[in-house]
């Protein structure tokens, strides 16, 4: 009885519909984000605020895959019911099924992922403490670029390795730079403008939310793709901020700086130093190629109608993800299965079946054996409404 009550509680709190809704939402969000990057690259003004708010709300929704009181369930037995129903069939002589096993493995996967992330964070913290440089010991060009682009309270970490410049920290920035004797003022200025854009546009906070979503939904294969595209969008925004009011030649120099940093990382890869939250250049050639193409494209024109449509779709997806939940109708599938197998299956009548009202819900007994459970009276199918009720 305890295991049955626990199974019912888990299944009602973390219904399969929440995971299905999150999965479908992540797919649609990925498609919208790809369209955003392909059609616009980035947007400004009110449209940018709307898109950032919708994207943040959608990610927060993915952090809470539980049934909320105001949500409306939409039941489907043809597609979702057919897919999920085999997972809800209990194992012999137990109330546990495949879905319950997933709900047990799910927090274990979260715990393992959290431990891995904590170890990486502790490693990054040790590296920062080890290679933090006092401001008076900094190269003059680096100190000048820092004071120009960052407010007080920053830290600088110079690592003797071939890494990409990066920034980390949520309240106070920590700028990570590779040890380099040729610190040209022009290059350092561009890098600092890029990293300060990441910090002051709250990209690090967004990356944190994205990482937490990846921890909660470690089972979702769409999340890594979603993270990759959202990272590319943030790089577009930082590149635009860093090269604002720059000439074509200056943008070309910025693009060469991206490629030079990429080549440097490939020339002598470093495995002992963890990456920071936001890096200046990526090790992936495709990411840098997209950034350079977006940077050098002077003919970008934002279609107002497409921008309005994109904002409307983001708002609609956000609204639907909070209000509606797609639930598989496994009860209807069980009825259909019994009807399709009248000889081998059970025949439920008033003579051999009854419904028992318990503190945890309602239980359907057939021939003295527990056959099915319902959380609320309204969940009992119409075909079973005529069965006798026992307290």
N, C-alpha and C positions, 0 to 999 in steps of 0.2 A: 504493500500500500504506500509505503514511504517513497519508493522509487517511482511508483505511478504518479503520486502527487507532485514529486519533483519534476518528472518528465512533463506533466501538464503545465506546471508553472513556467518551466523554461520555454516550452513551445509557444505558450501564450504571450510571454514577454518578448522573446526574440523570435518572432514568426518568420517563416521562410519568405513571406512577402516583403519584409524589410530588406533582406539581403538581395532579393530579386530586384526591388526598386532601386537600391543603391547601385547594383550592377548595370541596369539599364540606364540609370541617370549618368553614370560615369561614361558609358558609350556615347550617349547624346552630347554630353559636355565635351568629350574629346573631339567629336565631329564639329561642333560649333567653334571650338578653340582652333582647330585646323583651318576652318573657313576664315576665322578672324585673322590668323597669321598669313594666309594666302591672299586674302582680298584686301586687307588694310595694313598688315604689319603691326601697327599700333594706332590707337585713336586718342584724341585729346578732348579736353573740356568735359561737359556733362556726360557724354557717352562713355568716357573712360571711367568716371565715377560710378555710373550705373553698372558697367561691366565688372568693375572691381568688387562692388558690393554684392552683386549676384554670385560671382565666383566664390567669394568668401562665405556667403550663406550656404551655397551648395556643398562646400567642403565641410562646414560645420555640421550640416545635416548628415553627411556621411560618417561623422564621428559618433552619431547617436542612432545606431540601428535598432531602436526599440519602438514599440507601439505607443503612440501618444494619444491622449483622450480625444483630441479634436480631429484626428485623421479619419478619412473615409476609405473603407476597404472596397476594392473592386475585385470580385471573384471571377476566376476563369477556370473552366474545367477542360476545355478542349486542348489548349496548348500548355499553359503552366501546370494544370492539373495532371496532364499526361506525363510531363517531365518530372514533377516532384512526387507524384503518388508512389512510385516504387521506393522512394527514400523514406516514406512514412509507414511502410509495412513493418510491424514489430518483428524482432527476432523470435524464434520459438521459445516459449515459456518465459517471456519477459516483455515488459512494456517499452523497452529501448529499441530504437530504430536507427537507421543510417543518419538521419538528420540530427538526432540526439547525440550521436557520436561526433558529428561535425561540431555541434555546440560545445562539446567537451574539449575537442582538439583546438578550437578557435582561440580560447584564452591562453592555452599553452603556447600556441604560435605567437600570440601577442607578447607573452612573457619572454620568450626567446629573442624576439626582435628587439624588445626594450633593452634587454641585457647587452645585445650587440651594439645598440646605439649608445648606451651609457659608456661602454668600454671605448668606443671611438671618441666620445666627448671628453672622457678623462685623458685619453692620449693627446687630443688636441690641446687641452688645458696645460698638460705637462710641457708640451712643445712651446706654447706661448710663454709660459713662465721661464723656460730655460733660455729663450732667445729674445726676450724683451729688451729693447735698447732705450736708454735714457735719452730724452730729447736733446740735451746738450751734446750728446755723442753722435748725433745723426749727421749725415751728409747735408751740406747747406741746401742743395737743390731739393732734397726730400723734405727737410724741415719747412722750407718755404712753401712747397706744394701742399703739405699737410695743413699748415696754418691758413692757407688760402681756401681750402675746400672743406675742412672739418672744423667744428667748433671745439672748445676746450673739453678735456676729459677723454681724449683718444689715447690709445697705446699703439706703439709700433713694434713689430716683431720682424727681425731680419734673420732669415734662415739660410745657412750655408748649403743650399741645394738648388737644383734646377726645377723650380716650381713656378706656377703662375701667381702673380700678385692676386691677393684676395682680401676680403673684409669679413669679419665675423663680429658677433656681439649684438645684443638687442637694445640695451639702454645706452651703452658707451661703446663706440666702435674700436675694434682692434684691427689695424691694417697689417697684413702679412706680405712681406716682400722677399724676393730672393736676394742673396748677397751678390752684388754686381758693382764692379768698379767703374763702369761706364754709365753713370746715372745722368743722362742728359735731361735738362730742365723741361724740354718740350715733351719727351716721353713720359717723365714722371708726372707732369701736369695732366696729360690725357688720362693716365692710369688713375690718378687720384680723383679726377672728375667722374670717371666711370664708377669707382668704388663708392664715392660719396653719394652718387645717385642711388645706388642700391640701398645704402643705409637710410638716407633721408626719405626715400619713397617707400619705406617699410617692406622692402622685398625680403628681408631676413625674417620678418614675422610671418609673411606669407609662406616662405619656405618651411618654417617651423610647422605651420598648420598642415602643409602638404606632407611633411614627414610623419606627423601624427596620424594623418589619414592612411598613409602607407603602412603604419604599424597596425592600426585597427583593421584595415582591410588587406592584410597580407595575402589573403586568398584570391584577391581580385587581380587578374592579369592586365587589366586596363590601367590601373593606377600608375605603373612605371611609365607608360606612354603619356598619360596625362601630366605627370610630373615633368617629363622631358619637354613637352610643348609649352607648359606654363613657364619653365625655366627659360626657354627661347624667347617668350614674350617679355619676360623681365630683362633679358639681355638687350632686346630691341629698345626698350624704354631707357635703359642705362646708356646705350650707345648714342641714342638721340640726344640725351642730356649732355653727354661728354663732348659731342661734336656740334652742339648748337652754335650757330654763327660762324662755323668753320668754312673755309674755302674748299673747293674740290681737291686741291693738292693736299690740304691738311687732313681731309677725310681719307685720302689715299694713303697718307703716311700712317694714319690710325689703323687702316686695314693691314698695312704691312707689319705694324707692331703686333697685331693679333696673330698673324701667321708666324712671325719670328718667335713669339712666345710659345706657340704650338710646336714649332720645330725644336725649340729648346727642351721642351718636356719630353719629346719623343727621342731626342738625341741621348739623353741620360735620365731614364725614368727613375723616380725616387719612390721606394716602397715604405720607407720608414716614417714618412710624415703624412698625417691625415689631411684631407682637403678641408678648406674652410667652407662656410655657407655659400658664398658667392665669389666666383673666380673671374678674373679679367678675361682669360682665354680658356677655351675648352681643348681637351685632348682629341676630340672628335672633329675631323675635317669637315663633315657635313654641317655641324652646328656653326662653325666659323664661316663656312661658305654662305649659309643663309644670312648670317649677320652682315657679312660684307655686301651681299647683293642688296639687302634692305638699306644699308648705309649709303651705297653709291647710287641708288635709284632716285634720281632727282625728279622723275616724272610721276611720282606717286600722287594719285588723286583719289580722294575718299568720296565715294558715291553716297550722297545724303540719304537716299532711299534704302540702300543696302545697309547703311549704318543704323538706321531706324529699325529695320527688320531684324538685324542682329541683336540689338538691345531688347526688342520685343520678345524674341525667342529665348534669350537668357532670362528675362523676367518670367516668361511663361513656364520655363523649365524649373525655375526656383519655386514658383507658386505650386506647381503640380507635385514637386518632390516633397513639399511640406504637408500638403493636404491629402493627396491620394496615395494609397498603397496597393500594389498589385498582388493579390493573394491567390495562390493556387487552390481551387475548390476540390480538395482531396476527398471530402465526404461524398460529393456527387460522383466522383470517380469510383468510390467503393460501391455505391449503389449500382452504378452501371456495370461494374465487374460482377456483382452478384446476379444481376439480371441476365448478363451474357452467359453465365454458368449456372443455370437453374438446377442442373442435376447434381453437380459436384458441390455447389455453393450452399449456403444456408438459406432457408426460406423463413423469413421473419413474419410472424403472425402474432395476434393477440394471445394465442394459446401457448406459445413457446418463448415469448419475449416480453420484457417490461423495462421501464426506465426508472432508475433510482436517483432520487434527489439527495445529493451529498453537500457537505460544506465547501467542497472544491469545484462543484459544478454538477453535471448530470452524466450518469453512466448507463449505457445500454447493455443489457444482459440478454443473451440468447442461449436457450437450453442450459441456464444456470451459469454460463461462462461470460465474463466480460468481453464485449464485442467492440465497443466504441465509446469514446468520451466526448462531452461537449462542455465548453466553458460557460455558456449562458443558454437559457431556455430558447432564446431566439435562434441559436445555432442548430437546433434540432430540425432536420429536414421535414417537410410537410408529410412525406410518406410514413414518418414515424410518430406523427402527432397523435394518432389514434391509439397508440400503445398505452397500457395501464401505467400509472405513475405511482411509485412507492417512495415514502419518506425514510 
